[in-house]
């Protein structure tokens, strides 16, 4: 059985495009993780893991 990653996983709260947008915002200098998290309906720690490439690693080719 294949491993479901990203937005294909049944418990995913974000889409691939949202994750890419979060990383773009961070790369452009938006440093308020709480606001980014609130705008996307996820936790602070979730956004921090996305930014640090601990989760959603299959999208790392889009990350700066």
C-alpha positions, -999 to 999 in steps of 0.1 A, spaced: 0 0 0 15 34 -10 22 60 17 -2 89 15 17 122 18 6 158 20 -29 167 9 -36 131 -1 -35 120 36 -70 118 51 -60 139 82 -43 167 62 -55 202 71 -35 220 44 -31 217 7 2 216 -12 -4 251 -24 -10 264 12 23 249 23 42 264 -6 25 298 2 36 295 39 72 289 28 70 318 3 57 341 30 86 331 53 111 335 26 98 370 18 104 380 54 70 375 72 82 363 106 50 362 126 44 325 127 13 329 149 -4 350 122 5 326 95 -8 297 115 -41 315 124 -47 325 87 -43 289 76 -62 272 105 -33 252 119 -11 254 150 20 274 156 41 243 158 27 230 126 38 261 107 72 260 124 77 224 113 67 233 77 92 262 77 120 241 91 112 213 66 104 188 92 70 181 76 58 183 40 93 173 29 80 161 -4 76 197 -13 111 207 -4 120 212 -41 98 243 -40 116 256 -9 142 283 -16 
